[in-house]
Each structure stands twice: as structure tokens, then as C-alpha cells.
Amino acid sequence: MQESWISERRTLQLPGLTVDRHVSKPNELDFPGCNDHLLCLLLNDGNEQKMTRIGEQTSEKAQLKGEFWICSAKTAGLWAWNSIDTSLMFMIEPGLLKRIAEEVSEVDSNRVELLSAIGVRDPRIEAIAHLFQAELDEGGSGGSLYTESLLQVLIIHLLRHYCTLQPKTQSLVERLPGQRLQLVLDYIHSYLDQPVQLAELAAVAGLSQYHFCRLFKQTIGVAPYQYVLQQRMEKAKELLHQGKYTIAEVSLLVGCADQSRFTKHFKRHFGVTPRAVLNKKLP
């Protein structure tokens, strides 16, 4: 995609998904299509759109803050605008859409096709976009487990509401079997000082990422990324009580390379700072 019209950009890269926030200058873009599905949500007021054409759909209306368009892979488009706009673009590999469709549905993933659309408003998409924005602003402080979970939520919502053939969700058992759950918990506790990927935990459980996330939350009561963060903070409190490590050392020992983010998570979890625990030996 021609990028001379982009003046600022920040990007978050995930397996199968690129999230790109950019500021675009007035331009006219004749787009031949690309290999990825595109979803672009406007983040500001004051858009002066002259033309939006995606496939056979055309609109000459200005785009409102929070509205988005979808351009499916290989679909040509034309955009012309006179305003300086900030947008959040999701670039989705078709293979990711098909893989998750296979995990959550009883239909042939080759029959699932993302629909192009213009001027759509969807509170769920807006909410997901704001969470991805926060990750861009905070440098991915939520960790890969969190962003991969957001990815799953986004793709499943698209499959359910913006595809030609909506997948039928498979019936799931209510809880993770005890032995599988224990394997996952043991794995998490063995690697609290290292980044943990959703794919790793799902593989330990012998499940797809989608089914693992669902069953883990139904069994434990929180999402995998929330559980990992909780355990890291509990481990940090234990290490601080020992009085043998500095706050910076404890931060690294629980997998938090950024001490300021570690302090933020710790205070949110316990209501006090790590230094308060270190100095006063709070319970």
C-alpha cells in the first residue's frame, strides 16, 4: 500500500494480525487490493471523505468517529479525502480467519468469507479497538497472552457477524479436565520469569487456542493472561517479603522487564507499591 500519505504510525505485530495506528494526510488512493483482509476504524471527528469505493460498494459520505470499513482480501478500492485523520487499521491474514473458523465451527473454513462493508458502527468492534489502542500506547505492557486473547475475540466476532457463512459454535465441556489443568498450571509456574505464549499453553492442554481460552476461564474464573499476571504478582510479593532482592530484581524474576509497569500492575493487584511491601513488610 502506498504510504506517502501517512505522517505518523505505530504498529503492533501478532501472528496473523497487524494492528496499525496512523495519521493520514489528504489524498486519493486507488487501491488494487492486497493479500490481507483490512478493517479500518476512524479515531477522530472532522473527516472529509469525498469517495469510498470497496468492490461494488460506493459511498460519498463523510466517515464518523468510531465507524469502520472492511475490505476483504484481493478486493480493489478507492479512497479520496480532504482531512487529516487518525485511524486504526487491522490487517488480517486470511489463513488466521480460516484457522479460527475451523477451531470454533462445524463448517468448512473454505466456505467462510469475510464481507466488505462501508460506514459500519459496532460497539463491540469499537471496544476491541480501544483495547488494542491502549496496548499500542503502553508498548504491549499487557503481554502476548493478553494481545493474543484480544485477537481471538476480534476474529470470532468477525466470523459471527461479518462473514457470508456464520460458523456454528461447537458445544464445549464445561471445565478443563483436572490432569490437563494441572499440567497448564505447572507450566505457568515454571515460566513465571519468561514470556508465555497462548499457543504454548494450548499445546500443553492439548487443545486449540480458542477452546483452551474458553475452558480455562470457565474452570479458573479468569482468562489465561489474567491468571498469569496474578501469579506473577503473588510471586513478586513473596520475593519482596524475603528481603533479598531489589525491586528491579524482583521485576525481572517475575517476567517484567519494565519496572514502572511492574509497579503499576503490583499496585493494581495489592493496593500498595512494591516499595511499601519491601520497606514495611506489609502482609
SVG drawing of the C-alpha trace seen along z (x, -y; Angstrom):
<svg xmlns="http://www.w3.org/2000/svg" viewBox="-24 -19 43 55">
<polyline fill="none" stroke="black" stroke-width="0.4" points="0.0,0.0 1.3,-3.5 2.4,-5.2 3.5,-8.7 0.2,-9.9 1.0,-8.6 2.6,-11.1 2.7,-9.2 2.5,-5.5 2.6,-3.0 2.3,0.8 1.6,3.9 2.5,7.2 0.8,10.5 0.7,13.9 -1.6,13.4 -2.6,9.9 -1.0,6.4 -2.6,3.5 -1.5,0.2 -2.5,-3.2 -1.6,-6.0 -2.3,-9.6 -3.2,-10.1 -2.9,-13.4 -5.4,-14.4 -5.0,-12.1 -6.7,-10.0 -5.8,-6.3 -6.6,-3.9 -6.0,-0.5 -5.7,2.7 -6.3,5.0 -3.9,7.0 -3.4,10.4 -4.8,9.5 -8.3,8.5 -8.4,4.9 -10.6,3.3 -10.1,-0.4 -11.7,-2.3 -11.7,-6.1 -10.5,-7.6 -11.2,-11.3 -14.0,-13.7 -14.0,-16.0 -13.4,-13.5 -13.9,-15.0 -14.4,-11.9 -15.1,-12.6 -15.3,-9.0 -15.1,-5.4 -15.4,-2.5 -14.7,1.1 -15.5,3.6 -19.1,2.9 -19.9,0.7 -19.6,-3.1 -20.2,-5.9 -19.7,-9.7 -20.5,-10.3 -18.0,-11.5 -16.9,-8.9 -17.9,-9.4 -15.7,-8.7 -16.0,-5.1 -17.2,-3.9 -15.2,-1.4 -14.9,0.2 -13.9,3.7 -12.0,4.5 -11.7,8.3 -8.5,9.7 -7.9,9.2 -10.7,6.6 -9.9,3.3 -10.9,0.0 -10.7,-3.8 -10.5,-6.3 -10.4,-10.1 -10.4,-12.5 -9.6,-16.1 -8.9,-15.8 -6.1,-14.8 -7.4,-11.6 -6.2,-9.2 -7.2,-5.6 -6.7,-2.1 -6.1,0.5 -6.4,4.2 -4.6,6.3 -5.8,9.9 -4.2,12.8 -7.0,15.0 -5.2,18.0 -5.9,16.8 -9.6,16.3 -9.8,19.8 -7.8,21.4 -10.0,19.9 -13.1,20.8 -12.0,24.4 -11.4,24.3 -14.8,22.9 -17.2,24.1 -18.6,27.2 -18.4,25.8 -15.7,26.0 -13.5,23.0 -13.1,22.5 -16.8,21.6 -16.3,18.7 -15.8,15.5 -15.3,12.0 -17.7,9.5 -16.6,6.0 -18.5,3.1 -18.5,-0.7 -19.6,-3.0 -20.3,-0.3 -20.8,-1.1 -20.3,1.7 -19.8,1.1 -18.0,4.4 -15.5,3.6 -15.0,0.1 -14.4,1.6 -11.8,4.1 -10.2,1.3 -9.8,-0.8 -8.1,2.1 -5.6,2.5 -5.0,-1.2 -4.1,-1.0 -1.6,1.7 0.0,-0.5 0.2,-3.4 1.7,-1.3 4.1,0.7 2.4,4.0 2.5,4.0 -0.3,6.5 1.9,9.1 1.5,11.6 -1.1,13.6 -3.4,10.6 -2.9,9.4 -3.4,12.9 -6.7,13.1 -7.8,9.8 -7.0,11.2 -9.2,14.3 -12.1,12.1 -11.8,9.9 -11.7,12.7 -14.6,14.7 -16.7,11.5 -16.0,11.0 -16.7,14.7 -20.1,14.4 -21.2,11.1 -19.3,10.2 -19.0,13.4 -21.1,15.0 -21.5,18.2 -21.6,17.7 -19.9,20.6 -21.9,22.7 -20.0,22.8 -19.3,26.3 -20.7,27.5 -17.9,27.5 -17.4,29.4 -17.8,27.2 -14.3,27.5 -10.7,28.4 -10.1,32.0 -8.1,31.9 -5.0,33.5 -4.7,31.1 -5.4,28.2 -2.6,29.2 -0.2,29.5 -1.0,26.0 -0.7,24.5 2.6,26.3 3.9,24.9 2.8,21.4 4.5,21.5 7.7,22.9 8.0,20.0 6.8,17.0 10.1,15.2 9.6,15.6 7.1,14.6 4.4,17.2 2.5,17.6 -1.1,18.6 -0.1,21.3 2.2,22.8 -0.5,23.2 -3.0,24.5 -0.4,27.1 0.2,28.2 -3.5,28.7 -3.8,30.5 -6.5,28.0 -6.9,25.3 -6.3,21.8 -10.0,20.9 -11.1,24.0 -8.3,23.6 -9.2,20.0 -12.9,20.8 -12.3,23.8 -9.6,22.2 -11.8,19.2 -14.8,21.5 -12.6,23.6 -10.4,20.9 -12.7,17.9 -10.3,15.6 -8.7,15.5 -5.2,17.1 -3.4,13.8 -5.1,12.6 -4.1,15.7 -0.5,15.4 -0.4,11.8 -2.0,12.7 0.6,15.4 3.5,13.1 2.3,10.5 1.9,13.2 5.4,14.4 6.7,10.9 5.1,10.3 6.7,13.4 10.2,12.4 9.8,8.9 9.0,10.3 12.2,12.3 14.1,9.0 17.0,10.5 16.2,8.7 15.8,5.1 12.5,4.1 14.3,4.1 15.5,7.7 12.1,8.9 10.6,7.3 12.9,9.3 12.3,12.5 8.6,12.4 9.0,11.7 8.5,7.9 11.4,6.1 9.9,2.7 10.0,1.8 7.5,-1.0 4.9,1.3 5.7,3.9 4.9,1.3 1.7,0.4 0.5,4.0 1.6,4.7 -0.3,1.7 -3.4,2.5 -3.3,6.1 -2.5,5.4 -3.3,1.7 0.2,0.8 3.5,0.3 6.3,2.9 8.4,0.5 5.8,0.4 6.0,4.2 9.8,4.1 10.2,1.4 7.4,2.2 6.9,5.9 3.2,5.4 1.2,8.7"/>
</svg>
